[in-house]
Amino acid sequence: MPFGQEPPQLLKQHLFYQGRRFNFEVNSLRLPNKSE
């Protein structure tokens, strides 16, 4: 699926979801290593 064919609202939701998932993965990776 070529990039830029989705409606802007859908694209924003997708990027927001990806960002949340990325943050969750980073947090779950960082938390066990560093107990801050």
PDB file as gemmi writes it, atoms N, CA and C in Angstrom:
CRYST1    1.000    1.000    1.000  90.00  90.00  90.00 P 1                      
ATOM      1  N   MET A   1       0.854  -1.184   0.000  1.00  0.00           N  
ATOM      2  CA  MET A   1       0.000   0.000   0.000  1.00  0.00           C  
ATOM      3  C   MET A   1       0.897   1.244   0.000  1.00  0.00           C  
ATOM      4  N   PRO A   2       0.799   2.059  -1.028  1.00  0.00           N  
ATOM      5  CA  PRO A   2       1.675   3.240  -1.121  1.00  0.00           C  
ATOM      6  C   PRO A   2       1.415   4.213   0.010  1.00  0.00           C  
ATOM      7  N   PHE A   3       2.457   4.880   0.455  1.00  0.00           N  
ATOM      8  CA  PHE A   3       2.331   5.834   1.545  1.00  0.00           C  
ATOM      9  C   PHE A   3       1.643   7.094   1.037  1.00  0.00           C  
ATOM     10  N   GLY A   4       0.709   7.633   1.825  1.00  0.00           N  
ATOM     11  CA  GLY A   4       0.079   8.887   1.463  1.00  0.00           C  
ATOM     12  C   GLY A   4      -1.276   8.712   0.817  1.00  0.00           C  
ATOM     13  N   GLN A   5      -1.788   7.482   0.733  1.00  0.00           N  
ATOM     14  CA  GLN A   5      -3.097   7.281   0.124  1.00  0.00           C  
ATOM     15  C   GLN A   5      -4.191   7.202   1.173  1.00  0.00           C  
ATOM     16  N   GLU A   6      -3.811   7.051   2.442  1.00  0.00           N  
ATOM     17  CA  GLU A   6      -4.811   6.995   3.496  1.00  0.00           C  
ATOM     18  C   GLU A   6      -5.320   8.402   3.788  1.00  0.00           C  
ATOM     19  N   PRO A   7      -6.543   8.518   4.272  1.00  0.00           N  
ATOM     20  CA  PRO A   7      -7.050   9.826   4.721  1.00  0.00           C  
ATOM     21  C   PRO A   7      -6.191  10.360   5.862  1.00  0.00           C  
ATOM     22  N   PRO A   8      -6.005  11.678   5.935  1.00  0.00           N  
ATOM     23  CA  PRO A   8      -5.118  12.255   6.967  1.00  0.00           C  
ATOM     24  C   PRO A   8      -5.502  11.833   8.376  1.00  0.00           C  
ATOM     25  N   GLN A   9      -6.808  11.731   8.643  1.00  0.00           N  
ATOM     26  CA  GLN A   9      -7.233  11.375  10.002  1.00  0.00           C  
ATOM     27  C   GLN A   9      -6.777   9.955  10.334  1.00  0.00           C  
ATOM     28  N   LEU A  10      -6.943   9.041   9.382  1.00  0.00           N  
ATOM     29  CA  LEU A  10      -6.514   7.666   9.596  1.00  0.00           C  
ATOM     30  C   LEU A  10      -5.005   7.619   9.789  1.00  0.00           C  
ATOM     31  N   LEU A  11      -4.297   8.394   8.983  1.00  0.00           N  
ATOM     32  CA  LEU A  11      -2.841   8.394   9.073  1.00  0.00           C  
ATOM     33  C   LEU A  11      -2.402   8.904  10.440  1.00  0.00           C  
ATOM     34  N   LYS A  12      -3.085   9.957  10.924  1.00  0.00           N  
ATOM     35  CA  LYS A  12      -2.746  10.510  12.241  1.00  0.00           C  
ATOM     36  C   LYS A  12      -2.989   9.465  13.321  1.00  0.00           C  
ATOM     37  N   GLN A  13      -4.121   8.768  13.246  1.00  0.00           N  
ATOM     38  CA  GLN A  13      -4.410   7.732  14.244  1.00  0.00           C  
ATOM     39  C   GLN A  13      -3.343   6.649  14.190  1.00  0.00           C  
ATOM     40  N   HIS A  14      -2.923   6.274  12.981  1.00  0.00           N  
ATOM     41  CA  HIS A  14      -1.926   5.219  12.820  1.00  0.00           C  
ATOM     42  C   HIS A  14      -0.601   5.656  13.438  1.00  0.00           C  
ATOM     43  N   LEU A  15      -0.193   6.876  13.140  1.00  0.00           N  
ATOM     44  CA  LEU A  15       1.069   7.367  13.687  1.00  0.00           C  
ATOM     45  C   LEU A  15       0.992   7.472  15.205  1.00  0.00           C  
ATOM     46  N   PHE A  16      -0.158   7.930  15.717  1.00  0.00           N  
ATOM     47  CA  PHE A  16      -0.328   8.047  17.161  1.00  0.00           C  
ATOM     48  C   PHE A  16      -0.226   6.672  17.811  1.00  0.00           C  
ATOM     49  N   TYR A  17      -0.866   5.654  17.202  1.00  0.00           N  
ATOM     50  CA  TYR A  17      -0.818   4.302  17.747  1.00  0.00           C  
ATOM     51  C   TYR A  17       0.601   3.770  17.705  1.00  0.00           C  
ATOM     52  N   GLN A  18       1.300   3.994  16.587  1.00  0.00           N  
ATOM     53  CA  GLN A  18       2.674   3.518  16.481  1.00  0.00           C  
ATOM     54  C   GLN A  18       3.543   4.175  17.551  1.00  0.00           C  
ATOM     55  N   GLY A  19       3.335   5.479  17.770  1.00  0.00           N  
ATOM     56  CA  GLY A  19       4.130   6.185  18.772  1.00  0.00           C  
ATOM     57  C   GLY A  19       3.883   5.639  20.168  1.00  0.00           C  
ATOM     58  N   ARG A  20       2.613   5.392  20.482  1.00  0.00           N  
ATOM     59  CA  ARG A  20       2.291   4.831  21.804  1.00  0.00           C  
ATOM     60  C   ARG A  20       2.924   3.462  21.968  1.00  0.00           C  
ATOM     61  N   ARG A  21       2.843   2.633  20.919  1.00  0.00           N  
ATOM     62  CA  ARG A  21       3.395   1.290  21.012  1.00  0.00           C  
ATOM     63  C   ARG A  21       4.909   1.374  21.182  1.00  0.00           C  
ATOM     64  N   PHE A  22       5.534   2.280  20.451  1.00  0.00           N  
ATOM     65  CA  PHE A  22       6.981   2.433  20.560  1.00  0.00           C  
ATOM     66  C   PHE A  22       7.367   2.849  21.975  1.00  0.00           C  
ATOM     67  N   ASN A  23       6.632   3.828  22.529  1.00  0.00           N  
ATOM     68  CA  ASN A  23       6.920   4.287  23.888  1.00  0.00           C  
ATOM     69  C   ASN A  23       6.729   3.154  24.886  1.00  0.00           C  
ATOM     70  N   PHE A  24       5.694   2.351  24.684  1.00  0.00           N  
ATOM     71  CA  PHE A  24       5.443   1.239  25.598  1.00  0.00           C  
ATOM     72  C   PHE A  24       6.589   0.238  25.536  1.00  0.00           C  
ATOM     73  N   GLU A  25       7.065  -0.062  24.305  1.00  0.00           N  
ATOM     74  CA  GLU A  25       8.159  -1.019  24.166  1.00  0.00           C  
ATOM     75  C   GLU A  25       9.422  -0.469  24.809  1.00  0.00           C  
ATOM     76  N   VAL A  26       9.690   0.815  24.591  1.00  0.00           N  
ATOM     77  CA  VAL A  26      10.889   1.422  25.175  1.00  0.00           C  
ATOM     78  C   VAL A  26      10.806   1.382  26.694  1.00  0.00           C  
ATOM     79  N   ASN A  27       9.638   1.714  27.246  1.00  0.00           N  
ATOM     80  CA  ASN A  27       9.480   1.718  28.702  1.00  0.00           C  
ATOM     81  C   ASN A  27       9.649   0.314  29.262  1.00  0.00           C  
ATOM     82  N   SER A  28       9.066  -0.680  28.589  1.00  0.00           N  
ATOM     83  CA  SER A  28       9.149  -2.039  29.117  1.00  0.00           C  
ATOM     84  C   SER A  28      10.566  -2.573  28.974  1.00  0.00           C  
ATOM     85  N   LEU A  29      11.328  -2.035  28.024  1.00  0.00           N  
ATOM     86  CA  LEU A  29      12.720  -2.455  27.904  1.00  0.00           C  
ATOM     87  C   LEU A  29      13.592  -1.747  28.937  1.00  0.00           C  
ATOM     88  N   ARG A  30      13.277  -0.474  29.212  1.00  0.00           N  
ATOM     89  CA  ARG A  30      14.135   0.309  30.092  1.00  0.00           C  
ATOM     90  C   ARG A  30      13.867   0.021  31.556  1.00  0.00           C  
ATOM     91  N   LEU A  31      12.610  -0.258  31.894  1.00  0.00           N  
ATOM     92  CA  LEU A  31      12.266  -0.405  33.311  1.00  0.00           C  
ATOM     93  C   LEU A  31      13.029  -1.537  33.997  1.00  0.00           C  
ATOM     94  N   PRO A  32      13.090  -2.746  33.411  1.00  0.00           N  
ATOM     95  CA  PRO A  32      13.796  -3.823  34.108  1.00  0.00           C  
ATOM     96  C   PRO A  32      15.289  -3.528  34.253  1.00  0.00           C  
ATOM     97  N   ASN A  33      15.872  -2.820  33.287  1.00  0.00           N  
ATOM     98  CA  ASN A  33      17.310  -2.571  33.326  1.00  0.00           C  
ATOM     99  C   ASN A  33      17.663  -1.506  34.347  1.00  0.00           C  
ATOM    100  N   LYS A  34      16.957  -0.381  34.285  1.00  0.00           N  
ATOM    101  CA  LYS A  34      17.221   0.706  35.231  1.00  0.00           C  
ATOM    102  C   LYS A  34      16.048   0.825  36.186  1.00  0.00           C  
ATOM    103  N   SER A  35      16.285   0.598  37.454  1.00  0.00           N  
ATOM    104  CA  SER A  35      15.220   0.858  38.427  1.00  0.00           C  
ATOM    105  C   SER A  35      15.446   2.256  38.962  1.00  0.00           C  
ATOM    106  N   GLU A  36      14.778   3.224  38.361  1.00  0.00           N  
ATOM    107  CA  GLU A  36      14.996   4.621  38.733  1.00  0.00           C  
ATOM    108  C   GLU A  36      13.991   5.033  39.789  1.00  0.00           C  
TER     109      GLU A  36                                                      
END                                                                             
